[in-house]
């Protein structure tokens, strides 16, 4: 038989999950009526956003601790 394989922009990754994690993921996917892989991608994306927020917060705290000269909004846009 002849199969046509569709190219996808998504890259496949393999993750090994323990029984507890798999069970929780399956429960959430069923609750949201979506495939388990879609739920895993959603949660991975959320985790990456949280990591980014932590990094940006750390950078902001570092910058607030430095001695700086502030420029008014009007001066900045002249």
PyMOL commands that set and color helices and strands:
alter all, ss='L'
color gray80, all
select helices_A, chain A and resi 19-32+36-64+73-76
alter helices_A, ss='H'
color red, helices_A
deselect
rebuild
show_as cartoon
